Amino acid sequence: MSTAPKEAQILDIEPDDEMEQHIREGFSHQSLDALQRFLDVSQAELAQALGVSRQTVIRNKKKRGSHLSAQMSDQLYRVARLTRRAVEVIGSREGGVAWLKRPNAALGGHRPLGLLDTDAGCQKVSDVLGRIEHGVHS
């Protein structure tokens, strides 16, 4: 049986055959803290990106002895994956995080981070990052 990834690994996501199992088993609660620190956002902003209430984030952070649910782990994986992609495309942690937080005309004036709560929103953000990566003005 595989073990869930450590909190430091949540932002070092490589697609692998075990990720689905890690998500099903649930990431550690420290993963929420790690993502919040990496993005330098409030609990409310993290909750919005994950598509949950601020109270859900607080409640999950207090459960230190157990793991996140598979659903919360999947949401966390989605946000972490797009965060990593933004950092890679923009070229730095600071630039990628800033890009995620800034309103973007190609996204109808929405902040990319605010669209990561749904799969469709993630696809839009990923598409814009692809255009940036290939030199198309976005």
N, C-alpha and C positions, 0 to 999 in steps of 0.2 A: 504494500500500500504506500502510495506517495504521500508526502507531507505538504501542507500548504506553504506557499512561498513566504519567506520572511518579509517584514515590512520594507526593508531596503530594496527588495527585488521587485516590488510592485511598479516602480518606475523604470525598471530595466527589463521590460517585457520583450521577450523574443517569442514569436509564435512557435509553439512546440506541441508535441503530441500529448503532453501532460497538462496543458493549461486548462482544458475543459474539466479535468478531474480536480485540479486545484480550485477552480471556481465552485464546483459542486461541493467540495469539502469545506469551502469557506476560507477566505483570507483572514489573517489575524486582525484584531481590532486596531493594532498599531498601524496598519495600512492606512486607515482613515487619517491618523495624525501625520503620517509620512506624506500623503498626498496634499493635505492642507498646508503643511510647511513648504512643500515644493512649490505649490501654486501661490503661496503667500496670500491666502484668502481667509475670510471670516468663516465661522461655522455656517452662517446663513448662505454665503456664496457657495460653499462646498455642497451644502444640502441641495441648493438649486441645480448645480451641475449634475448631481446624482439623481435628481428627480424625486427627492424625499423631503420631509419636513425637517426643520432645524432640530426639533425635539427627537426625531428618529436618529439623527447624527449624534446628539448628546447621549441618548440612551445606549446606542451602540458603542460609543467610546467608553462608557462606564462598565461594560461587560468585558473586563480584561481577561477573564479566565477561559472564555470560549471564543468561537470563531464567528465571523459575519455569516449571515444567511447566504445561500447560493445566489439569490436575487440581488442582494446588496453587493456581493462579490463581483457579480457580472456587471453591475453598474459601475463599480469602482474600476474594474478592468477596462471598460469602455472609455472612461474619462482618462485613465492613466495612459492607455494606448494612443489616444488622440493628443494628449499632452506631449508624449514622447515624440510623436510625429511632427508636431508644431516646432518643438525644439530642434529636431533634425533639419527640417526644411528652412527654418529661419536662421539657424546656425549657432544659436547660443541659448542657454537656459533663460537668461534675462529677456532676450528678444522674443523667444517662443512664448513665454508666460505673458509678456506684455501684449503680444499679438492676440492671445486668447482672451484678454481682458478688454481690448479696445473694440468699439463698434466698427463693423466692417461693411462697407457699401455693397460688396458682392454678396453679403448675407442679409440684405435688406435693412442694413443699419443695426443689426443685432450683434451683440458680442458673441464670438465663437463659443466661449465657455458657457454662455447661457443656452446654447442649443444642444449641448451634449447629453441632456437628460432623455433624449429619444434616439432611437437608431436612425430615423430619418434625418434628424438634425446632425448627427455624427456624420452621416453620408455627405450632407451639404458641406460641412466643415472640411471633411477629407477631400472633397472635390476642389474646394478653393485652395487647399494646401497643394494639391496636385498641379493646379494651374500655376501657382507661385513657383513650385519646384521646376516646372518646365518653361518658366520665363514669360508666362501669359499674365498681363497686368490684371490684378484682382484687388 
